[in-house]
Each structure stands twice: as C-alpha cells, then as structure tokens.
Amino acid sequence: MISVTLATALNQGAQLLGQAAISVPRLTAEVLLCHALQRDRAYLFAHSTDELTELAWIHYGRYLHERLGGKPTQYITHNQEFYGRDFYVNRDVLIPRPETEHLVEAALAVIAESIPGRILDIGTGSGAIAISIALESNRTVMACDISTEALAVAERNRRKHDAPVLYFAADLASTVRPNSIDLLVSNPPYVPASDKSTIQAEVRDWEPEVALYGGDSGNEIYARLIAQAADIVRPGGQLMMEMGYRSLDAIRPMLDAYWSNINVIHDLAGLPRVITAKRQP
C-alpha cells in the first residue's frame, strides 16, 4: 500500500464525491474518514499528517464506494444527530430530519404549560421524537410503529439514551383505548405515491417505503390518523402532526369536526411544518 496521509485521503475523497455531484463533498468525506478511523473530526485535523493505516484505508474506500452508489451517509455511519443527540439508524427507519425538531419543540411547549398525562408518538421509527420528548421533559412516553424492524431500532436507541419510553407494535392507533391519550404526536408518511418517480433517488431507493408514502395523494394516512385521534385523545387533549409542504389545505378540513385551537407552525424555510389542535369536549 502506498503511504497516504489523512489530509491526502480526505482531499482525494472530497474530489471523488465532488466529481460525482454528491452534496457537501468535503464534509461528507470528513464524516466517512472519521467513521473509518473511529475518531472525531478534531482528531482528523490534529493528525492530518499521520499515515492512514491499511485497515482504515480499506474501510474508507468502501464507505466512499457506497456513498458514490447513492447510499445515504447516515446509513453508512449508522448515525444521525437529532435534537442534540446521536441516534442509530439503518434502512428499517426513516432518517430523522432537522425539520422534525419543530414537532418536538411544540410538544415540549405544551408539556411545560399543562403537564399532560399520557403521551403517545405514533409511527415512531427510530424513536428520535419519543426519546427526545421523554428526556427533555422527564416524562414517560409511549410510542408505536407498524414495523417491528423499526421498533428494534427504536429500542436500541432507547437503551442507548436510557430514555423512559414504552414501545408497542400497532397500525397507527388501532390498539389504543378511547379517551386515554393527553398528547398525541406523529410524523406520519406523507409523500404521495404518485411522486415516487420524481423524489430524490437516495430517498426513494434507500429509505423504507412504509415510512415515506402516505397513499396516492399523500393524505390518506392523515385521514386515518385524525379519525382515530378523535377517539383516543381525551377532550381537551392535544394532537400534533408534522406535515408535508403540500398537505395543509387537505388536513385543515379533516380537523373541523372534533378539533379546535388549530395552529400551524412554519419551519425555517417558511413552509407549514407542524399542525396542532385541541380535542373539543
């Protein structure tokens, strides 16, 4: 093996990724090289003139090859930061997005004001939402998912963070008792199935379809979830859901029958991201 320093390996990796039009190629190369070294970024720059070991070179080359093939960086490193914590992710769960932190913040604001009793996260995936709410509020949170593979990932994250979260398998709220929930949060699937051919390839080809697609229009899961929420959320309780950027006009009328105090929270891009509502008596 030819002697290669960390700095040279980093530059070569960034060049390869840039030529392949991979977004933020330099940062991606840094993350992949750190993963190969099992070190943080501070080490990478403090030891830039060190020679890369043969084993690290093999791992780094494989990670670059996977990223060039479209595999998301988070699935290579099995890590995604969310609300200040690192979460394990694999192809059984959606990669948590920064925009979803708005849902956590909305839930924490309500908890701080009214201290609700039973909190439920529907479609928990990696468990990032439920774990973040539980740890930030020091409350026990229940969480469910239709995918048992996703629940295994969520449980791994629960153990990692020692979070007071109770998981169970369910298709939305199908097994939850009526009038038993004080705060229901959810980031349901909302990508229209008709958009499958046009969405970003690394999302379409790698992330789980059950967590992405919300039916032909993208609103079918919302319709089911809102109908079930009207049954399980107690009068005066809260419903909070993340939305797709085209979902608001379809979701608002679904809330007319049983919900009041409807509020829309926009993300940093100005798009409607979270909708909240209170269960009418």
Secondary structure as a PSIPRED ss2 file (coil, helix, strand):
# PSIPRED VFORMAT (PSIPRED V4.0)

   1 M C   1.000  0.000  0.000
   2 I C   1.000  0.000  0.000
   3 S C   1.000  0.000  0.000
   4 V C   1.000  0.000  0.000
   5 T E   0.000  0.000  1.000
   6 L H   0.000  1.000  0.000
   7 A H   0.000  1.000  0.000
   8 T H   0.000  1.000  0.000
   9 A H   0.000  1.000  0.000
  10 L H   0.000  1.000  0.000
  11 N H   0.000  1.000  0.000
  12 Q H   0.000  1.000  0.000
  13 G H   0.000  1.000  0.000
  14 A H   0.000  1.000  0.000
  15 Q H   0.000  1.000  0.000
  16 L H   0.000  1.000  0.000
  17 L H   0.000  1.000  0.000
  18 G H   0.000  1.000  0.000
  19 Q H   0.000  1.000  0.000
  20 A C   1.000  0.000  0.000
  21 A C   1.000  0.000  0.000
  22 I C   1.000  0.000  0.000
  23 S C   1.000  0.000  0.000
  24 V C   1.000  0.000  0.000
  25 P H   0.000  1.000  0.000
  26 R H   0.000  1.000  0.000
  27 L H   0.000  1.000  0.000
  28 T H   0.000  1.000  0.000
  29 A H   0.000  1.000  0.000
  30 E H   0.000  1.000  0.000
  31 V H   0.000  1.000  0.000
  32 L H   0.000  1.000  0.000
  33 L H   0.000  1.000  0.000
  34 C H   0.000  1.000  0.000
  35 H H   0.000  1.000  0.000
  36 A H   0.000  1.000  0.000
  37 L H   0.000  1.000  0.000
  38 Q C   1.000  0.000  0.000
  39 R C   1.000  0.000  0.000
  40 D C   1.000  0.000  0.000
  41 R H   0.000  1.000  0.000
  42 A H   0.000  1.000  0.000
  43 Y H   0.000  1.000  0.000
  44 L H   0.000  1.000  0.000
  45 F H   0.000  1.000  0.000
  46 A H   0.000  1.000  0.000
  47 H C   1.000  0.000  0.000
  48 S C   1.000  0.000  0.000
  49 T C   1.000  0.000  0.000
  50 D C   1.000  0.000  0.000
  51 E E   0.000  0.000  1.000
  52 L C   1.000  0.000  0.000
  53 T C   1.000  0.000  0.000
  54 E H   0.000  1.000  0.000
  55 L H   0.000  1.000  0.000
  56 A H   0.000  1.000  0.000
  57 W H   0.000  1.000  0.000
  58 I H   0.000  1.000  0.000
  59 H H   0.000  1.000  0.000
  60 Y H   0.000  1.000  0.000
  61 G H   0.000  1.000  0.000
  62 R H   0.000  1.000  0.000
  63 Y H   0.000  1.000  0.000
  64 L H   0.000  1.000  0.000
  65 H H   0.000  1.000  0.000
  66 E H   0.000  1.000  0.000
  67 R H   0.000  1.000  0.000
  68 L H   0.000  1.000  0.000
  69 G C   1.000  0.000  0.000
  70 G C   1.000  0.000  0.000
  71 K C   1.000  0.000  0.000
  72 P C   1.000  0.000  0.000
  73 T H   0.000  1.000  0.000
  74 Q H   0.000  1.000  0.000
  75 Y H   0.000  1.000  0.000
  76 I H   0.000  1.000  0.000
  77 T H   0.000  1.000  0.000
  78 H C   1.000  0.000  0.000
  79 N C   1.000  0.000  0.000
  80 Q E   0.000  0.000  1.000
  81 E E   0.000  0.000  1.000
  82 F E   0.000  0.000  1.000
  83 Y C   1.000  0.000  0.000
  84 G C   1.000  0.000  0.000
  85 R E   0.000  0.000  1.000
  86 D E   0.000  0.000  1.000
  87 F E   0.000  0.000  1.000
  88 Y C   1.000  0.000  0.000
  89 V C   1.000  0.000  0.000
  90 N C   1.000  0.000  0.000
  91 R C   1.000  0.000  0.000
  92 D C   1.000  0.000  0.000
  93 V C   1.000  0.000  0.000
  94 L C   1.000  0.000  0.000
  95 I C   1.000  0.000  0.000
  96 P C   1.000  0.000  0.000
  97 R C   1.000  0.000  0.000
  98 P H   0.000  1.000  0.000
  99 E H   0.000  1.000  0.000
 100 T H   0.000  1.000  0.000
 101 E H   0.000  1.000  0.000
 102 H H   0.000  1.000  0.000
 103 L H   0.000  1.000  0.000
 104 V H   0.000  1.000  0.000
 105 E H   0.000  1.000  0.000
 106 A H   0.000  1.000  0.000
 107 A H   0.000  1.000  0.000
 108 L H   0.000  1.000  0.000
 109 A H   0.000  1.000  0.000
 110 V H   0.000  1.000  0.000
 111 I H   0.000  1.000  0.000
 112 A H   0.000  1.000  0.000
 113 E H   0.000  1.000  0.000
 114 S H   0.000  1.000  0.000
 115 I C   1.000  0.000  0.000
 116 P C   1.000  0.000  0.000
 117 G C   1.000  0.000  0.000
 118 R C   1.000  0.000  0.000
 119 I E   0.000  0.000  1.000
 120 L E   0.000  0.000  1.000
 121 D E   0.000  0.000  1.000
 122 I E   0.000  0.000  1.000
 123 G C   1.000  0.000  0.000
 124 T C   1.000  0.000  0.000
 125 G C   1.000  0.000  0.000
 126 S C   1.000  0.000  0.000
 127 G C   1.000  0.000  0.000
 128 A H   0.000  1.000  0.000
 129 I H   0.000  1.000  0.000
 130 A H   0.000  1.000  0.000
 131 I H   0.000  1.000  0.000
 132 S H   0.000  1.000  0.000
 133 I H   0.000  1.000  0.000
 134 A H   0.000  1.000  0.000
 135 L H   0.000  1.000  0.000
 136 E H   0.000  1.000  0.000
 137 S H   0.000  1.000  0.000
 138 N C   1.000  0.000  0.000
 139 R C   1.000  0.000  0.000
 140 T C   1.000  0.000  0.000
 141 V E   0.000  0.000  1.000
 142 M E   0.000  0.000  1.000
 143 A E   0.000  0.000  1.000
 144 C E   0.000  0.000  1.000
 145 D E   0.000  0.000  1.000
 146 I C   1.000  0.000  0.000
 147 S C   1.000  0.000  0.000
 148 T H   0.000  1.000  0.000
 149 E H   0.000  1.000  0.000
 150 A H   0.000  1.000  0.000
 151 L H   0.000  1.000  0.000
 152 A H   0.000  1.000  0.000
 153 V H   0.000  1.000  0.000
 154 A H   0.000  1.000  0.000
 155 E H   0.000  1.000  0.000
 156 R H   0.000  1.000  0.000
 157 N H   0.000  1.000  0.000
 158 R H   0.000  1.000  0.000
 159 R H   0.000  1.000  0.000
 160 K H   0.000  1.000  0.000
 161 H H   0.000  1.000  0.000
 162 D C   1.000  0.000  0.000
 163 A C   1.000  0.000  0.000
 164 P C   1.000  0.000  0.000
 165 V E   0.000  0.000  1.000
 166 L E   0.000  0.000  1.000
 167 Y E   0.000  0.000  1.000
 168 F E   0.000  0.000  1.000
 169 A E   0.000  0.000  1.000
 170 A C   1.000  0.000  0.000
 171 D C   1.000  0.000  0.000
 172 L C   1.000  0.000  0.000
 173 A C   1.000  0.000  0.000
 174 S C   1.000  0.000  0.000
 175 T C   1.000  0.000  0.000
 176 V C   1.000  0.000  0.000
 177 R C   1.000  0.000  0.000
 178 P C   1.000  0.000  0.000
 179 N C   1.000  0.000  0.000
 180 S C   1.000  0.000  0.000
 181 I E   0.000  0.000  1.000
 182 D E   0.000  0.000  1.000
 183 L E   0.000  0.000  1.000
 184 L E   0.000  0.000  1.000
 185 V E   0.000  0.000  1.000
 186 S E   0.000  0.000  1.000
 187 N C   1.000  0.000  0.000
 188 P C   1.000  0.000  0.000
 189 P C   1.000  0.000  0.000
 190 Y C   1.000  0.000  0.000
 191 V E   0.000  0.000  1.000
 192 P C   1.000  0.000  0.000
 193 A H   0.000  1.000  0.000
 194 S H   0.000  1.000  0.000
 195 D H   0.000  1.000  0.000
 196 K C   1.000  0.000  0.000
 197 S C   1.000  0.000  0.000
 198 T C   1.000  0.000  0.000
 199 I C   1.000  0.000  0.000
 200 Q C   1.000  0.000  0.000
 201 A H   0.000  1.000  0.000
 202 E H   0.000  1.000  0.000
 203 V H   0.000  1.000  0.000
 204 R H   0.000  1.000  0.000
 205 D C   1.000  0.000  0.000
 206 W C   1.000  0.000  0.000
 207 E C   1.000  0.000  0.000
 208 P C   1.000  0.000  0.000
 209 E H   0.000  1.000  0.000
 210 V H   0.000  1.000  0.000
 211 A H   0.000  1.000  0.000
 212 L H   0.000  1.000  0.000
 213 Y E   0.000  0.000  1.000
 214 G C   1.000  0.000  0.000
 215 G C   1.000  0.000  0.000
 216 D C   1.000  0.000  0.000
 217 S C   1.000  0.000  0.000
 218 G C   1.000  0.000  0.000
 219 N C   1.000  0.000  0.000
 220 E H   0.000  1.000  0.000
 221 I H   0.000  1.000  0.000
 222 Y H   0.000  1.000  0.000
 223 A H   0.000  1.000  0.000
 224 R H   0.000  1.000  0.000
 225 L H   0.000  1.000  0.000
 226 I H   0.000  1.000  0.000
 227 A H   0.000  1.000  0.000
 228 Q H   0.000  1.000  0.000
 229 A H   0.000  1.000  0.000
 230 A H   0.000  1.000  0.000
 231 D H   0.000  1.000  0.000
 232 I H   0.000  1.000  0.000
 233 V E   0.000  0.000  1.000
 234 R E   0.000  0.000  1.000
 235 P E   0.000  0.000  1.000
 236 G E   0.000  0.000  1.000
 237 G E   0.000  0.000  1.000
 238 Q E   0.000  0.000  1.000
 239 L E   0.000  0.000  1.000
 240 M E   0.000  0.000  1.000
 241 M E   0.000  0.000  1.000
 242 E E   0.000  0.000  1.000
 243 M C   1.000  0.000  0.000
 244 G C   1.000  0.000  0.000
 245 Y C   1.000  0.000  0.000
 246 R C   1.000  0.000  0.000
 247 S C   1.000  0.000  0.000
 248 L H   0.000  1.000  0.000
 249 D H   0.000  1.000  0.000
 250 A H   0.000  1.000  0.000
 251 I H   0.000  1.000  0.000
 252 R H   0.000  1.000  0.000
 253 P H   0.000  1.000  0.000
 254 M H   0.000  1.000  0.000
 255 L C   1.000  0.000  0.000
 256 D C   1.000  0.000  0.000
 257 A C   1.000  0.000  0.000
 258 Y C   1.000  0.000  0.000
 259 W E   0.000  0.000  1.000
 260 S E   0.000  0.000  1.000
 261 N E   0.000  0.000  1.000
 262 I E   0.000  0.000  1.000
 263 N E   0.000  0.000  1.000
 264 V E   0.000  0.000  1.000
 265 I E   0.000  0.000  1.000
 266 H E   0.000  0.000  1.000
 267 D C   1.000  0.000  0.000
 268 L C   1.000  0.000  0.000
 269 A C   1.000  0.000  0.000
 270 G C   1.000  0.000  0.000
 271 L C   1.000  0.000  0.000
 272 P E   0.000  0.000  1.000
 273 R E   0.000  0.000  1.000
 274 V E   0.000  0.000  1.000
 275 I E   0.000  0.000  1.000
 276 T E   0.000  0.000  1.000
 277 A E   0.000  0.000  1.000
 278 K E   0.000  0.000  1.000
 279 R E   0.000  0.000  1.000
 280 Q C   1.000  0.000  0.000
 281 P C   1.000  0.000  0.000
